[in-house]
């Protein structure tokens, strides 16, 4: 007898089925806002734009850029085992990253909208042999249909924030019905694992955070050289992946510091590049000389604030700035990933709101490989201390790097847990070739 789904999931399925005719309207609105690729909107309806490769196919799904970056080394390992890989994600920025960073023989598609008809078309074409969902992007119809189609599912690099945990716990039967469809749940931390268990997941193992094993982001060498030449010997600080409300604090800190540190250049990298113009206008209104990187200009000796409102250049900025404030942490966003900045030798400061990366920041702070600040006064003091004392700054950067190295190994543990499934796929692949 088929398993009966909770009422919430049955109601969700009916709602998404009824909403299917509205998909063209939704796609049209998203296209106007630049949230869809006009050449690939059919993929959102589950219509494949590439053929399915022969043999076993591992399907890896991550919501956006962060999730995709985390599993790049895992994808490379899967290809090294001669397994075909399909990657899905839900944002234009992640699709751009896929085209730049994925191995050329790995297929990328946009994840279909979670309507039964679109999901069926997607699964009917691709027929995945194994599905790996990254972190916590759980689409009910996609998961239920995959399970019904006997596709083994694993949650990798699983993360469950306190806020998400409370939300899922309020619909505990729904959470258990969805998480129970996964054969494996590979969690980032013991806390994440415990939360998944409480919500009904089984096969829970703590494998660590794959983001700790991701290589440092690349940088375009000619662009890096040009920026270094333009900056020269000026002192530099950067604020990375900032959110609304934080740029005001960063610009205020710069205003306080520039008298003590002549020539100081502050680089601001907003989390969402389309906010660049507004940040520029505020900087100018604050009496700063500011420039936008998207205007294809380099900072001159009089530039105070350089707004790097471009995509995919954090690797370049981290190689320029020895001091980095990680955004999303002085406002209640939950913090951004500090690992890339640490790996590239930056001394990292952050605010108190870092629940998206609780364990990583706690480890860095405990090892004095990062510094928590509470407000703009403390931020200014920390910047001042590190600008004035290169030895202290270097000690923080080295402690951060050692901490990240110590916490690594998630890729090896993840592959070990997946090995029984991957071995079965390899055996099937060899049998089909025989």
Backbone torsions as a table, in degrees:
resi	resn	phi	psi	omega
1	UNK	NA	132.3	-177.9
2	UNK	-65.6	143.1	178.9
3	UNK	-65.7	132.0	179.2
4	UNK	-88.4	126.2	-178.4
5	UNK	-76.9	153.8	174.7
6	UNK	-58.8	157.0	-179.0
7	UNK	-56.0	-38.4	-178.0
8	UNK	-59.7	-42.9	-179.5
9	UNK	-72.0	-35.8	177.1
10	UNK	-66.4	-39.6	178.3
11	UNK	-67.0	-40.1	178.0
12	UNK	-61.0	-43.6	-179.8
13	UNK	-61.0	-45.2	179.3
14	UNK	-63.8	-40.6	-179.5
15	UNK	-63.5	-45.0	-179.6
16	UNK	-67.9	-33.8	175.8
17	UNK	-64.7	-44.3	-179.6
18	UNK	-66.2	-30.3	-177.3
19	UNK	-83.6	-7.4	-176.8
20	UNK	-53.9	-42.8	179.2
21	UNK	-61.8	-16.9	-179.9
22	UNK	-86.0	-3.4	-177.5
23	UNK	-56.6	-43.2	178.8
24	UNK	-58.7	-37.9	178.6
25	UNK	-66.2	-44.0	179.1
26	UNK	-62.9	-43.8	179.4
27	UNK	-62.8	-39.8	179.2
28	UNK	-61.2	-43.8	179.7
29	UNK	-65.6	-41.8	-179.9
30	UNK	-67.6	-34.9	176.3
31	UNK	-62.5	-42.9	-179.7
32	UNK	-63.4	-29.8	-178.9
33	UNK	-91.5	4.6	178.9
34	UNK	74.1	19.1	-176.8
35	UNK	-95.9	2.6	176.2
36	UNK	-136.4	154.1	174.6
37	UNK	-89.0	115.6	-175.7
38	UNK	-60.2	-23.5	180.0
39	UNK	-82.2	-10.1	-171.3
40	UNK	-131.7	22.4	-178.0
41	UNK	-64.9	-25.2	179.8
42	UNK	-60.3	-30.5	-179.9
43	UNK	-62.7	-30.0	178.0
44	UNK	-67.8	-19.6	176.0
45	UNK	-96.3	11.1	179.0
46	UNK	81.5	9.3	-178.7
47	UNK	-90.7	116.7	-176.6
48	UNK	-69.5	143.4	176.4
49	UNK	-109.9	4.6	174.8
50	UNK	-139.9	154.0	177.8
51	UNK	-74.4	154.6	174.9
52	UNK	-77.1	131.0	177.1
53	UNK	-72.1	155.5	178.6
54	UNK	-71.8	156.6	174.8
55	UNK	88.7	-169.4	-179.1
56	UNK	-64.8	139.7	-177.6
57	UNK	-131.3	118.5	176.0
58	UNK	-93.6	124.8	-179.0
59	UNK	-102.2	123.0	179.8
60	UNK	-115.7	122.2	179.4
61	UNK	-119.5	127.1	173.2
62	UNK	-134.3	143.3	-172.5
63	UNK	-60.5	-49.4	-171.6
64	UNK	-151.2	-154.1	-171.3
65	UNK	-61.1	-47.9	-176.4
66	UNK	-59.4	-45.0	-179.8
67	UNK	-66.4	-39.7	-179.6
68	UNK	-66.5	-42.1	177.4
69	UNK	-59.7	-39.8	-176.9
70	UNK	-62.1	-33.5	-174.2
71	UNK	-102.0	6.5	177.7
72	UNK	-56.3	-46.9	178.0
73	UNK	-63.9	-35.1	177.7
74	UNK	-64.3	-42.5	178.4
75	UNK	-62.0	-42.1	178.7
76	UNK	-61.9	-37.7	177.6
77	UNK	-67.4	-37.4	177.8
78	UNK	-64.0	-42.1	178.7
79	UNK	-67.3	-34.1	178.4
80	UNK	-64.2	-22.8	176.4
81	UNK	-91.2	12.2	176.6
82	UNK	65.5	30.1	176.2
83	UNK	-99.1	136.3	175.9
84	UNK	-73.5	144.4	-175.4
85	UNK	-130.7	131.9	170.5
86	UNK	-111.8	127.6	178.1
87	UNK	-113.4	131.8	174.0
88	UNK	-121.5	149.2	174.9
89	UNK	-152.8	177.0	-170.8
90	UNK	-119.2	4.5	-176.3
91	UNK	-128.6	154.1	177.8
92	UNK	-63.4	-38.9	-179.4
93	UNK	-63.9	-37.6	178.3
94	UNK	-70.4	-33.8	176.0
95	UNK	-64.8	-39.1	177.1
96	UNK	-64.2	-41.5	177.3
97	UNK	-62.6	-41.1	-179.9
98	UNK	-59.7	-42.2	-179.3
99	UNK	-66.4	-28.1	-178.1
100	UNK	-87.2	-35.0	-166.7
101	UNK	-115.1	-21.1	-179.0
102	UNK	-74.0	148.6	172.2
103	UNK	-55.1	146.4	-172.6
104	UNK	-62.0	-22.8	-178.8
105	UNK	-96.0	9.9	174.5
106	UNK	-94.2	131.6	-177.0
107	UNK	-88.2	135.2	171.9
108	UNK	-115.5	136.5	173.7
109	UNK	-136.7	152.2	170.8
110	UNK	-74.3	140.6	177.6
111	UNK	-66.0	137.7	179.5
112	UNK	-71.5	155.6	170.3
113	UNK	-57.7	147.4	-169.8
114	UNK	-82.8	49.6	174.1
115	UNK	-100.9	140.1	-174.5
116	UNK	-50.7	-41.9	-177.6
117	UNK	-65.0	-43.3	-179.4
118	UNK	-68.2	-40.7	178.4
119	UNK	-61.8	-43.6	179.6
120	UNK	-60.9	-44.0	-179.1
121	UNK	-63.1	-40.8	179.2
122	UNK	-62.0	-52.4	-176.3
123	UNK	-69.9	-33.5	-179.9
124	UNK	-65.3	-34.4	179.6
125	UNK	-79.0	-48.0	-169.7
126	UNK	-85.2	-30.4	178.4
127	UNK	43.4	62.7	-177.2
128	UNK	-62.6	146.7	176.1
129	UNK	-87.7	-23.8	-179.3
130	UNK	-157.4	136.6	178.8
131	UNK	-115.2	127.4	178.1
132	UNK	-116.4	112.6	177.8
133	UNK	-97.4	132.4	-173.1
134	UNK	-96.9	126.5	173.2
135	UNK	70.3	-87.7	-173.2
136	UNK	-159.3	27.2	-179.0
137	UNK	-88.6	87.9	-170.6
138	UNK	-105.2	108.9	178.2
139	UNK	-101.6	113.6	-170.0
140	UNK	-55.3	-52.4	-176.8
141	UNK	-64.0	-37.3	179.8
142	UNK	-65.1	-42.4	-178.9
143	UNK	-69.4	-46.8	-178.7
144	UNK	-63.0	-44.0	-179.5
145	UNK	-66.7	-37.6	178.0
146	UNK	-64.0	-43.9	179.0
147	UNK	-63.5	-42.9	178.8
148	UNK	-62.3	-33.0	178.3
149	UNK	-83.6	11.1	176.9
150	UNK	61.4	34.0	174.3
151	UNK	-89.7	117.1	176.2
152	UNK	-59.7	137.0	-177.6
153	UNK	-123.5	140.8	175.2
154	UNK	-135.7	137.8	171.8
155	UNK	-94.1	120.1	-178.5
156	UNK	-113.5	148.4	-176.8
157	UNK	55.1	36.6	-172.9
158	UNK	-60.9	134.8	-179.4
159	UNK	-135.8	136.3	178.6
160	UNK	-137.1	100.7	-179.7
161	UNK	-68.4	162.6	179.2
162	UNK	-59.6	-41.2	-179.6
163	UNK	-64.2	-45.3	179.0
164	UNK	-64.8	-39.4	179.7
165	UNK	-59.8	-45.6	179.1
166	UNK	-62.8	-39.3	179.1
167	UNK	-64.7	-47.2	179.6
168	UNK	-66.5	-35.2	-178.8
169	UNK	-65.0	-26.7	178.1
170	UNK	-72.4	-16.0	174.8
171	UNK	-128.4	60.5	-169.5
172	UNK	-61.4	-37.1	180.0
173	UNK	-66.2	-38.0	177.3
174	UNK	-64.7	-45.8	179.6
175	UNK	-60.3	-44.8	-178.8
176	UNK	-65.2	-37.8	179.9
177	UNK	-65.6	-37.4	179.5
178	UNK	-77.2	-52.1	-177.1
179	UNK	-66.1	-27.3	177.5
180	UNK	-67.8	-12.2	177.7
181	UNK	-80.0	-11.9	-178.7
182	UNK	-90.3	132.9	176.3
183	UNK	-73.6	-34.0	-179.1
184	UNK	-133.2	145.7	172.6
185	UNK	-132.1	103.8	-176.3
186	UNK	-99.5	106.2	-170.0
187	UNK	-94.5	153.2	179.7
188	UNK	-71.4	-35.6	-174.1
189	UNK	-144.5	167.5	177.3
190	UNK	-60.8	-37.6	179.0
191	UNK	-65.4	-44.5	177.1
192	UNK	-60.3	-44.3	-179.5
193	UNK	-60.8	-43.1	179.2
194	UNK	-62.7	-40.3	178.7
195	UNK	-66.0	-40.5	177.4
196	UNK	-63.1	-42.0	178.4
197	UNK	-60.7	-45.3	-179.4
198	UNK	-62.3	-27.8	-179.4
199	UNK	-87.9	-0.5	174.0
200	UNK	107.4	5.5	177.4
201	UNK	-73.8	149.4	172.9
202	UNK	-126.6	170.6	-173.9
203	UNK	64.7	35.7	-176.5
204	UNK	-83.8	128.0	175.8
205	UNK	-137.0	141.7	177.1
206	UNK	-91.5	112.6	-177.1
207	UNK	-112.2	-8.4	-179.7
208	UNK	95.9	178.4	-174.7
209	UNK	-95.7	115.9	-179.7
210	UNK	-60.5	-24.5	-178.7
211	UNK	-64.2	-22.9	178.4
212	UNK	-72.8	-18.2	-179.0
213	UNK	-101.2	0.6	-179.7
214	UNK	-76.2	131.9	177.0
215	UNK	-60.0	154.8	176.8
216	UNK	-57.0	143.3	-177.3
217	UNK	-64.6	147.0	-178.6
218	UNK	-75.7	171.3	174.8
219	UNK	-141.8	140.5	176.0
220	UNK	-68.4	116.1	-172.7
221	UNK	-60.3	-45.9	177.5
222	UNK	-60.8	-40.0	178.6
223	UNK	-66.9	-39.5	178.8
224	UNK	-63.0	-45.2	179.3
225	UNK	-62.6	-42.7	-179.8
226	UNK	-61.9	-40.8	-179.5
227	UNK	-69.5	-39.6	177.5
228	UNK	-61.5	-43.4	179.4
229	UNK	-63.5	-42.6	-179.0
230	UNK	-63.8	-36.5	-177.0
231	UNK	-81.6	-36.8	-179.3
232	UNK	64.9	-132.2	-176.1
233	UNK	-97.2	12.9	-178.7
234	UNK	-64.0	145.6	171.7
235	UNK	-69.5	141.3	-174.5
236	UNK	-133.0	136.1	167.9
237	UNK	-128.3	154.6	179.8
238	UNK	-132.2	148.6	171.7
239	UNK	-119.5	114.5	-170.6
240	UNK	-104.9	139.3	175.3
241	UNK	54.3	50.4	-177.4
242	UNK	-79.5	156.4	179.6
243	UNK	-120.4	163.3	-178.7
244	UNK	-52.2	134.5	-177.9
245	UNK	100.3	-24.4	-178.2
246	UNK	-85.1	-34.0	-178.6
247	UNK	-61.7	-32.6	177.2
248	UNK	-60.1	-42.7	-179.4
249	UNK	-68.5	-40.1	-179.7
250	UNK	-65.1	-43.0	179.8
251	UNK	-67.0	-36.7	176.2
252	UNK	-64.3	-41.8	177.6
253	UNK	-62.4	-41.0	177.7
254	UNK	-61.1	-43.8	-179.4
255	UNK	-58.6	-40.4	-179.1
256	UNK	-71.8	-30.3	-172.7
257	UNK	-88.4	-23.8	-167.6
258	UNK	-68.9	-21.0	176.6
259	UNK	-71.6	-39.5	-179.2
260	UNK	-78.2	-29.3	-177.3
261	UNK	-123.3	82.5	-177.7
262	UNK	-58.2	139.8	179.5
263	UNK	83.0	4.6	-178.0
264	UNK	-55.9	131.8	175.5
265	UNK	-115.8	127.4	175.8
266	UNK	-110.0	123.7	178.1
267	UNK	-103.2	125.2	178.4
268	UNK	-111.9	124.9	178.8
269	UNK	-114.6	96.9	-179.2
270	UNK	-67.4	144.4	178.0
271	UNK	-56.8	-38.5	178.4
272	UNK	-113.9	108.9	-173.3
273	UNK	-57.8	-26.2	-178.1
274	UNK	-67.5	-6.6	176.3
275	UNK	-88.1	-1.2	-175.0
276	UNK	-55.8	-44.7	-176.9
277	UNK	-62.1	-42.2	178.8
278	UNK	-63.9	-37.2	177.5
279	UNK	-66.4	-42.5	176.9
280	UNK	-58.1	-47.5	-178.4
281	UNK	-61.3	-39.9	179.3
282	UNK	-67.1	-41.0	179.4
283	UNK	-61.2	-44.5	179.8
284	UNK	-64.3	-42.1	178.3
285	UNK	-63.6	-23.9	178.5
286	UNK	-86.9	5.9	177.6
287	UNK	88.0	15.1	-179.8
288	UNK	-97.7	151.1	169.6
289	UNK	-90.8	120.2	-172.5
290	UNK	-130.9	154.8	178.8
291	UNK	-139.1	153.2	175.2
292	UNK	-103.6	128.7	177.4
293	UNK	-66.7	-30.1	180.0
294	UNK	-65.1	-14.3	175.8
295	UNK	-86.4	7.6	176.2
296	UNK	60.4	41.8	175.8
297	UNK	-121.1	151.8	176.5
298	UNK	-104.1	151.9	179.3
299	UNK	-63.6	138.1	175.3
300	UNK	-100.1	176.5	-175.5
301	UNK	-60.1	-20.7	-179.5
302	UNK	-93.5	-5.1	-176.7
303	UNK	-70.8	127.5	174.9
304	UNK	-90.8	-50.8	-173.2
305	UNK	-119.7	122.9	178.5
306	UNK	-113.4	111.2	-176.8
307	UNK	-92.2	110.1	-178.7
308	UNK	-89.6	76.3	-177.0
309	UNK	-89.5	56.1	-179.8
310	UNK	-129.1	165.7	-179.3
311	UNK	-99.8	145.1	170.4
312	UNK	72.7	22.9	-177.1
313	UNK	-117.8	15.3	178.1
314	UNK	-63.3	-33.9	176.8
315	UNK	-59.1	-36.8	177.6
316	UNK	-69.8	-46.8	-177.2
317	UNK	-63.8	-42.6	-179.4
318	UNK	-64.6	-26.6	177.3
319	UNK	-78.7	-15.9	-179.8
320	UNK	-93.4	-40.5	-170.6
321	UNK	-101.7	118.4	177.9
322	UNK	-79.0	-10.5	-179.8
323	UNK	-127.5	127.0	-175.8
324	UNK	-134.0	128.8	167.4
325	UNK	-93.6	126.4	179.1
326	UNK	-89.6	121.7	-173.5
327	UNK	-73.3	177.0	-178.8
328	UNK	71.7	15.2	-174.1
329	UNK	-122.5	-18.0	170.9
330	UNK	-92.4	-12.3	168.7
331	UNK	-111.8	162.6	-173.6
332	UNK	-83.0	68.6	176.3
333	UNK	-107.8	-31.2	179.6
334	UNK	115.3	-2.9	175.5
335	UNK	86.5	155.6	177.2
336	UNK	-111.0	164.1	-174.1
337	UNK	-67.7	120.0	-178.9
338	UNK	-89.9	-5.8	-167.6
339	UNK	-62.5	-43.2	-177.4
340	UNK	-63.2	-43.1	178.9
341	UNK	-62.7	-42.2	179.5
342	UNK	-63.6	-44.4	-178.6
343	UNK	-62.7	-26.9	-179.9
344	UNK	-96.6	16.1	167.7
345	UNK	87.6	17.9	179.8
346	UNK	-86.9	146.9	166.5
347	UNK	-85.1	124.2	-169.4
348	UNK	-108.0	132.1	170.1
349	UNK	-113.8	149.5	-179.5
350	UNK	-152.9	158.8	176.5
351	UNK	-83.6	-174.3	-175.8
352	UNK	-80.7	-15.4	-173.2
353	UNK	-94.1	82.1	-173.7
354	UNK	-128.4	35.8	-174.5
355	UNK	-68.0	-16.6	175.5
356	UNK	-68.4	-23.3	-177.3
357	UNK	-137.3	47.2	-172.8
358	UNK	-53.9	-51.4	-173.5
359	UNK	-66.9	-39.9	-178.1
360	UNK	-65.1	-48.2	-179.8
361	UNK	-65.4	-37.9	178.9
362	UNK	-61.8	-42.3	179.2
363	UNK	-66.5	-43.1	179.2
364	UNK	-63.3	-44.9	-179.0
365	UNK	-64.4	-41.4	-178.7
366	UNK	-63.5	-33.9	-179.9
367	UNK	-89.1	3.9	-175.1
368	UNK	58.0	36.1	175.5
369	UNK	-99.5	7.5	174.3
370	UNK	-164.0	167.1	-178.2
371	UNK	-132.6	128.4	175.9
372	UNK	-88.7	135.1	176.0
373	UNK	-126.2	153.4	-173.7
374	UNK	-103.6	-22.4	-173.0
375	UNK	-159.6	-179.7	-176.1
376	UNK	-67.4	-29.2	177.6
377	UNK	-64.1	-46.9	179.4
378	UNK	-67.8	-35.6	177.5
379	UNK	-62.1	-45.2	179.3
380	UNK	-62.7	-43.6	179.2
381	UNK	-62.7	-41.4	-179.3
382	UNK	-66.1	-45.2	176.3
383	UNK	-57.5	-45.2	-177.7
384	UNK	-61.2	-44.0	-179.2
385	UNK	-62.0	-46.2	-177.7
386	UNK	-72.4	-33.2	176.8
387	UNK	-67.3	-35.6	-176.5
388	UNK	-83.3	-25.0	-172.9
389	UNK	-126.2	92.0	-177.9
390	UNK	-64.6	-31.1	179.8
391	UNK	-66.8	-44.6	178.2
392	UNK	-64.0	-41.8	178.9
393	UNK	-61.9	-43.8	-179.5
394	UNK	-64.9	-36.9	179.5
395	UNK	-62.9	-40.5	177.6
396	UNK	-64.9	-45.8	-179.2
397	UNK	-61.2	-42.5	-179.4
398	UNK	-68.5	-38.7	177.4
399	UNK	-64.5	-37.5	177.1
400	UNK	-63.9	-45.1	179.7
401	UNK	-62.5	-41.9	178.2
402	UNK	-63.7	-37.9	179.7
403	UNK	-65.6	-45.3	178.8
404	UNK	-62.8	-41.9	177.7
405	UNK	-61.7	-41.6	-178.6
406	UNK	-65.9	-35.2	-177.3
407	UNK	-83.6	-4.2	-177.4
408	UNK	-72.0	-175.4	179.4
409	UNK	104.5	0.2	-177.9
410	UNK	-64.3	-34.9	-178.9
411	UNK	-61.8	-46.4	180.0
412	UNK	-61.8	-43.7	-179.2
413	UNK	-68.5	-37.2	178.7
414	UNK	-64.1	-45.2	179.2
415	UNK	-62.8	-36.8	178.9
416	UNK	-63.8	-40.3	179.1
417	UNK	-70.9	-31.9	-179.9
418	UNK	-83.0	-13.3	-171.1
419	UNK	-53.9	-43.3	178.5
420	UNK	-56.6	-37.8	179.1
421	UNK	-73.3	-41.8	-179.6
422	UNK	-67.7	-36.4	177.4
423	UNK	-62.3	-42.6	178.3
424	UNK	-60.7	-40.3	179.3
425	UNK	-67.0	-39.4	178.9
426	UNK	-65.3	-40.2	178.2
427	UNK	-63.7	-41.4	178.7
428	UNK	-64.7	-38.7	179.8
429	UNK	-63.9	-43.8	179.6
430	UNK	-66.2	-38.6	180.0
431	UNK	-65.1	-37.3	-179.8
432	UNK	-69.9	-27.6	178.9
433	UNK	-81.6	-19.5	-176.1
434	UNK	-69.9	NA	NA
